[in-house]
Amino acid sequence: MLGKLALLSFCVAYVFSACTDKVSNVVGVADDSNGNYNVIFNNAVGATYDSNSNPTCYNNVANLQLPGILGLISGTITVNQAITLDANSQALLTLTKNDALIGTVCKDGKSNNILIPSSDCAIDFCKNETSLCKALSTPGTHTLGELEGDAGIGSTITLPAL
């Protein structure tokens, strides 16, 4: 009887702690520049995955892992002016956790934490995402669906290890 109760408890705990893809691993991709950057994400939503493409959660909330993958689900991208993005272009990260102990780890591509080097706060963005970089060089507002369908661009961004 005690064994059955333990098994039932484990099953209930597993069901309630399972990370459901595109439900519990969903995050917002926000622009904190107040519109001052050339490329702006609007109402963008993504899903978090580990480096093996498994959904990632912690306490049934999305958990962004580095290395990992951010899968873009929906939203728009506005490009204000034509720019040339090449293999040397980088995405400068701002990573913030709403936590007094952690706070902002990276701000505009520079580390705010002595344990994290600034080189980990930037991604060589166009090195692997060449078709995405071409699309982001074209002024206008692009939906994720347009980028995926018309431009043949995948909806995942590979995140580096810290």
N, C-alpha and C positions, 0 to 999 in steps of 0.2 A: 504494500500500500504506500509506504513512504517513497519507494522508488518511482511509482507512478506519479505521485504528487510532485516529486522533483523534476521528472521529465515534463510534466504539464507546465510547471513554472518556467522551465527553460524555454519551452516552445512559445509561451506567451511573451516572455522577455525578448525572444528573438524576433517575433512578429512586430512588436512595438518599437524595436530598435533598428529594424531593417532600413537600409538606405534605398529608397525607391527612386529610380532614375527619372529625372525631369519632374520630380515632385518634391522630395526632401533635399535634393542636391542643387537647388536653383539659387542663383545669386543675381543681383543687379550689377550691371557694368555702368558705372557713373562717370560723368565728366565733372571734375571739381574745379574747372578753370573759369567758371561763369561765362563760357563762350569765347574765351580768349585764345584757344588753340585753333589751329587750322582744321584738324579732323576732330569731330565731336560725335560721341555716341549719344543717341537719344532713345530713351525708354528701352535700352538694351537689356536683354536677359540671357544668362548663360547657365550652363550646368557644369559642375565640378567632377573631375575624374582623376584617378591616379595615373601613373605613367603606363599602366597596362589597360587603360580605358575602362576601368571599373568605377562605378559611381562612388563618390567619397562624401561621407557625412561624419559628424561627431555629435552625439546626443540628438540624432535625427534632424540636424541642421547642416546645410552645405559646409564642406570643409575643403578649402583650396589648398592643395598640396604642391610643393615644389621639390622635385620635378613633378609635373602633372600635366593635365590638359584642361583647357577651358573650352567647352563646346558652346558656340553661340546658338541661341534658340530663336530669338526674335529681336526686333528693334530696327532703328535706322542709323545710318552713318552720314553725317553732313560734312562735305569737303568744301571749305570756303574759297580757297584759291588753288589753282593748278600748282603742283609741286612735283619734283622728280625724286622718287624714292628708288634707291639702288641697293646693291648688296651690302653697303656700309651703313645703311639707315638703321637706327635703333629706336625702340620704344622705351622711353624713360618711365619707370614705374613709380607710382605712389601707392604704397601698401599700408593700410591703416586698419587696426583692429580696435573696436570700441571697448577698450580694456585699459585701465589705469597702469597696469604693469607693462603692457606691450606697446600700446599707443601706435605712433607712426614709425614703421620700420624703415621705409624708403620714402623720400619726397623728391619728386622731379628727377629721378635717376640717381640720387645721392643717398647714401646710408645715413640714418639717424641712430644707428645702433652699433656699438663698438664690436659686437660679435659678427656683424654682417658687413662684408666689404662692399664698397660702392659698385664694383664690377658686377655684383649680383643684383643690382637694382636697375639693370638695363638689359633688354633682350635685343639680339641681332635680328630684328624683325623681318627684314626683307631677304635675308639669306635663304630662307626656306619657303617663304610665302610670296613668291614672285608675282603670281596672278592677282593676289590680294593687293599687293603694292601698286600694281598698274591701275587697278580700280580706284584705289585711294588717291591716285594722282589726278583723277578726273573730277572737276568741280561739280557740285550738285548734291542732292540727297538721294542716297541709295538704301533700299531695303535689303535686309539680309537675304530674302528670297531672290531679289535681282542679282545680288552678288553670287549666290549659289547657282542659280539657273542660267542666267545670261553669260556670266563671266566664267562659269565652271569652277568656282572657288569653293573649297571645302570650308566647313563651318567650325573648324577646330583650330585653336592656337596652342601650340606646344609651349609649356612653361619650363624654364630652366631649373636646375637644382640650386639651392642656396647653400 
